[in-house]
Amino acid sequence: MRKPPAKTAARATIHDVARLAEVSTATVSRVLSGGKPVSPEVSERVRAAAQDVGYRPNPAAQTLLRGSSRTVGVVVPDLGNPYFAEILKGVAAEAAADEHHTLVAGTDEDPEQEYRSAIELARWVDGLLLCAPRMSTPRLREVAAAARRLVLINRVLRHPAVGSVVVDYHLGVRALCEHLASLGHKKIAYLQGPTAAWSDQQRQRGFRSPQASGLTIVRVPCGSTLTDGREAVEEALSYKPTALICFNDHVAVGVLSRLRELGLSVPRDISVAGIDDAPMSAHTDPGLTTYAASTVEVGRQAWSRFAPDPTPTTTHVRGELVIRASTTHPPRRRH
């Protein structure tokens, strides 16, 4: 093979590859797009030439040729939440193993921004994965109509072409209530998640279970972030609960921080529990009691919904109670 032309990666074109490999530009296109097969010898020659000149195919052109971008868009409500970061890791790993890329958009818990991001991504990707979407059901149906394929995590939509993977959060709340009741707690404050969060509704189902009977549950508006947790503490304490259940571990970490500032000891003065078992939860002081569901399994199940012939069913992922040092018997004297 003759010496490659002096081209930089930014300037190399398909014509440079064709000249170096001594084939037509159509053959180069077929090899690099994975189109009609060519002989192994020609394919190897074309790929070697492309590497020599530093040629990278235009993604938009490749999409037109293949009818596929081999890319999946992922939209999450909070990129700062470790729970979503762990799911993203799992989905990205599954996608890479299947030779797909992922495009990620965070929406800062804004349903309108979430809708716009989803609609825009749907134009470019083969499939769309929405993690705990906050948008309304009508908006979600619009996204389903715009996307080639739509998969939901922790949200269910009655639609013939939309599959879902959900964590059974109501079982988690039941387990936490049963645990706290067994320790002797009678009054619990629940720091609620975002009002638009479907998964918060599922958590609250757990408070209507037999495991929660005999408990007084006080619901305190909160949110899903560290700051939300810190800011909800005073109102929660005004009800004089002996334990707090937080919407997620992110909130619980903010609660632990604020309680420490107020001079309250966890769990001696008040017990605290979270949900999701974020990576940091085993390393807080004290370690956080929580409900753990495998983010790897959630990501794996979500990716399986992008198979060539998916079923628009809902997969339920169960977790388990993880008891750490942040919960114990209620104090004899309340603060």
SULGI-V475415 format. One record per residue. N is the residue number from 0. SS is DSSP state (~ for helix, > for strand, _ for the rest). PHI is phi in whole degrees, 0 to 359 (* if undefined). OMEGA is omega as a letter, one per 30 degrees, with the letter a starting at -180 (NA if undefined). Layout:
BEGIN
n: {N & N}
ss: {SS & SS}
phi: {PHI & PHI}
omega: {OMEGA & OMEGA}
END
This chain:
BEGIN
n: {0 & 1 & 2 & 3 & 4 & 5 & 6 & 7 & 8 & 9 & 10 & 11 & 12 & 13 & 14 & 15 & 16 & 17 & 18 & 19 & 20 & 21 & 22 & 23 & 24 & 25 & 26 & 27 & 28 & 29 & 30 & 31 & 32 & 33 & 34 & 35 & 36 & 37 & 38 & 39 & 40 & 41 & 42 & 43 & 44 & 45 & 46 & 47 & 48 & 49 & 50 & 51 & 52 & 53 & 54 & 55 & 56 & 57 & 58 & 59 & 60 & 61 & 62 & 63 & 64 & 65 & 66 & 67 & 68 & 69 & 70 & 71 & 72 & 73 & 74 & 75 & 76 & 77 & 78 & 79 & 80 & 81 & 82 & 83 & 84 & 85 & 86 & 87 & 88 & 89 & 90 & 91 & 92 & 93 & 94 & 95 & 96 & 97 & 98 & 99 & 100 & 101 & 102 & 103 & 104 & 105 & 106 & 107 & 108 & 109 & 110 & 111 & 112 & 113 & 114 & 115 & 116 & 117 & 118 & 119 & 120 & 121 & 122 & 123 & 124 & 125 & 126 & 127 & 128 & 129 & 130 & 131 & 132 & 133 & 134 & 135 & 136 & 137 & 138 & 139 & 140 & 141 & 142 & 143 & 144 & 145 & 146 & 147 & 148 & 149 & 150 & 151 & 152 & 153 & 154 & 155 & 156 & 157 & 158 & 159 & 160 & 161 & 162 & 163 & 164 & 165 & 166 & 167 & 168 & 169 & 170 & 171 & 172 & 173 & 174 & 175 & 176 & 177 & 178 & 179 & 180 & 181 & 182 & 183 & 184 & 185 & 186 & 187 & 188 & 189 & 190 & 191 & 192 & 193 & 194 & 195 & 196 & 197 & 198 & 199 & 200 & 201 & 202 & 203 & 204 & 205 & 206 & 207 & 208 & 209 & 210 & 211 & 212 & 213 & 214 & 215 & 216 & 217 & 218 & 219 & 220 & 221 & 222 & 223 & 224 & 225 & 226 & 227 & 228 & 229 & 230 & 231 & 232 & 233 & 234 & 235 & 236 & 237 & 238 & 239 & 240 & 241 & 242 & 243 & 244 & 245 & 246 & 247 & 248 & 249 & 250 & 251 & 252 & 253 & 254 & 255 & 256 & 257 & 258 & 259 & 260 & 261 & 262 & 263 & 264 & 265 & 266 & 267 & 268 & 269 & 270 & 271 & 272 & 273 & 274 & 275 & 276 & 277 & 278 & 279 & 280 & 281 & 282 & 283 & 284 & 285 & 286 & 287 & 288 & 289 & 290 & 291 & 292 & 293 & 294 & 295 & 296 & 297 & 298 & 299 & 300 & 301 & 302 & 303 & 304 & 305 & 306 & 307 & 308 & 309 & 310 & 311 & 312 & 313 & 314 & 315 & 316 & 317 & 318 & 319 & 320 & 321 & 322 & 323 & 324 & 325 & 326 & 327 & 328 & 329 & 330 & 331 & 332 & 333 & 334}
ss: {_ & _ & _ & _ & _ & _ & _ & _ & _ & _ & _ & _ & _ & ~ & ~ & ~ & ~ & ~ & ~ & ~ & ~ & _ & _ & _ & ~ & ~ & ~ & ~ & ~ & ~ & ~ & ~ & ~ & _ & _ & _ & _ & _ & _ & ~ & ~ & ~ & ~ & ~ & ~ & ~ & ~ & ~ & ~ & ~ & ~ & ~ & ~ & _ & _ & _ & _ & _ & ~ & ~ & ~ & ~ & ~ & ~ & ~ & ~ & _ & _ & _ & _ & > & > & > & > & > & > & _ & _ & _ & _ & _ & ~ & ~ & ~ & ~ & ~ & ~ & ~ & ~ & ~ & ~ & ~ & ~ & ~ & ~ & ~ & ~ & _ & _ & _ & > & > & > & > & > & > & _ & _ & _ & _ & ~ & ~ & ~ & ~ & ~ & ~ & ~ & ~ & ~ & ~ & ~ & ~ & _ & _ & _ & _ & > & > & > & > & > & _ & _ & _ & _ & _ & ~ & ~ & ~ & ~ & ~ & ~ & ~ & ~ & ~ & ~ & _ & _ & _ & > & > & > & > & _ & _ & _ & _ & _ & _ & _ & _ & > & > & > & > & > & > & _ & ~ & ~ & ~ & ~ & ~ & ~ & ~ & ~ & ~ & ~ & ~ & ~ & ~ & ~ & ~ & _ & _ & _ & > & > & > & > & > & _ & _ & _ & _ & _ & _ & ~ & ~ & ~ & ~ & ~ & ~ & ~ & ~ & ~ & ~ & ~ & _ & ~ & ~ & ~ & _ & _ & _ & > & > & > & > & > & _ & _ & _ & _ & _ & ~ & ~ & ~ & ~ & ~ & ~ & ~ & ~ & ~ & ~ & ~ & ~ & ~ & _ & _ & _ & _ & > & > & > & > & _ & _ & ~ & ~ & ~ & ~ & ~ & ~ & ~ & ~ & ~ & ~ & ~ & ~ & ~ & _ & _ & _ & _ & _ & _ & _ & _ & _ & > & > & > & _ & _ & _ & _ & _ & ~ & ~ & ~ & ~ & _ & _ & _ & _ & _ & _ & > & > & > & > & _ & _ & ~ & ~ & ~ & ~ & ~ & ~ & ~ & ~ & ~ & ~ & _ & _ & _ & _ & _ & _ & _ & _ & _ & > & > & > & > & _ & _ & > & > & > & _ & _ & _ & _ & _ & _ & _ & _ & _ & _ & _ & _ & _}
phi: {* & 286 & 298 & 295 & 295 & 280 & 237 & 274 & 302 & 286 & 256 & 297 & 236 & 297 & 292 & 297 & 295 & 298 & 296 & 292 & 275 & 60 & 222 & 278 & 296 & 297 & 293 & 302 & 299 & 297 & 293 & 280 & 263 & 73 & 279 & 302 & 292 & 234 & 294 & 304 & 293 & 292 & 300 & 295 & 294 & 294 & 294 & 293 & 294 & 299 & 291 & 297 & 268 & 74 & 276 & 237 & 299 & 289 & 302 & 295 & 294 & 298 & 297 & 296 & 291 & 272 & 74 & 207 & 265 & 51 & 225 & 239 & 268 & 235 & 242 & 233 & 285 & 206 & 292 & 277 & 276 & 301 & 299 & 291 & 299 & 292 & 296 & 301 & 300 & 295 & 294 & 298 & 294 & 296 & 296 & 298 & 296 & 258 & 60 & 240 & 253 & 237 & 247 & 242 & 229 & 255 & 236 & 52 & 60 & 258 & 301 & 291 & 296 & 300 & 299 & 297 & 296 & 295 & 296 & 292 & 299 & 301 & 289 & 245 & 249 & 283 & 206 & 231 & 244 & 252 & 267 & 45 & 298 & 261 & 293 & 291 & 299 & 301 & 294 & 297 & 293 & 297 & 296 & 299 & 289 & 277 & 273 & 297 & 207 & 233 & 233 & 244 & 246 & 56 & 196 & 240 & 231 & 283 & 206 & 293 & 238 & 243 & 259 & 223 & 234 & 231 & 274 & 282 & 292 & 297 & 290 & 295 & 293 & 301 & 296 & 294 & 296 & 297 & 298 & 292 & 296 & 294 & 275 & 107 & 287 & 240 & 233 & 234 & 260 & 255 & 273 & 290 & 275 & 303 & 298 & 270 & 277 & 301 & 292 & 291 & 299 & 291 & 300 & 291 & 301 & 297 & 284 & 263 & 273 & 303 & 297 & 264 & 295 & 90 & 260 & 266 & 252 & 253 & 263 & 241 & 303 & 214 & 158 & 231 & 247 & 304 & 297 & 301 & 297 & 301 & 283 & 267 & 298 & 301 & 295 & 299 & 293 & 296 & 272 & 55 & 282 & 260 & 210 & 240 & 250 & 258 & 308 & 208 & 292 & 300 & 298 & 298 & 295 & 297 & 296 & 301 & 297 & 290 & 299 & 296 & 297 & 277 & 81 & 263 & 261 & 253 & 258 & 301 & 269 & 201 & 269 & 226 & 226 & 238 & 217 & 116 & 52 & 298 & 307 & 285 & 293 & 280 & 243 & 286 & 237 & 280 & 301 & 266 & 290 & 201 & 252 & 250 & 237 & 292 & 292 & 297 & 292 & 300 & 296 & 296 & 295 & 297 & 297 & 298 & 287 & 266 & 298 & 306 & 234 & 286 & 251 & 281 & 254 & 250 & 261 & 260 & 252 & 267 & 246 & 214 & 284 & 246 & 265 & 236 & 278 & 277 & 234 & 202 & 297 & 293 & 290 & 288 & 239 & 278 & 260}
omega: {a & a & a & l & a & l & l & a & a & a & a & a & l & l & l & l & a & l & a & a & a & l & l & l & l & l & l & a & a & a & a & l & a & a & a & a & l & a & l & a & l & l & l & a & a & a & l & l & l & l & a & a & l & a & l & a & l & a & a & l & l & l & l & a & a & a & a & l & a & a & l & l & l & l & a & a & a & l & l & a & a & l & a & l & l & l & l & l & a & l & a & l & l & a & a & l & l & l & l & l & l & l & a & l & l & a & l & l & a & a & a & l & l & l & a & l & a & a & a & l & a & l & a & a & l & a & a & l & l & l & l & a & a & a & a & l & l & l & l & l & l & l & l & l & a & a & l & l & a & l & a & l & l & l & l & l & l & a & a & a & a & l & a & l & a & l & l & a & l & l & l & l & l & a & l & l & l & l & a & l & l & l & l & l & a & a & a & l & l & l & a & l & l & a & a & a & l & a & l & l & l & l & a & l & a & l & l & a & l & a & a & a & a & l & l & a & l & a & a & l & a & a & a & a & l & a & l & l & l & a & a & a & a & l & l & a & a & l & l & l & l & l & l & l & a & a & l & a & l & l & a & l & l & l & l & a & a & l & l & l & a & l & l & a & l & g & a & a & a & l & a & l & l & l & l & a & l & a & a & a & l & a & l & l & g & l & a & l & a & l & a & l & a & l & l & l & l & l & a & l & l & a & a & l & l & l & a & a & a & l & a & a & l & l & l & l & l & l & l & l & l & a & l & a & a & l & l & l & a & l & l & l & a & l & NA}
END
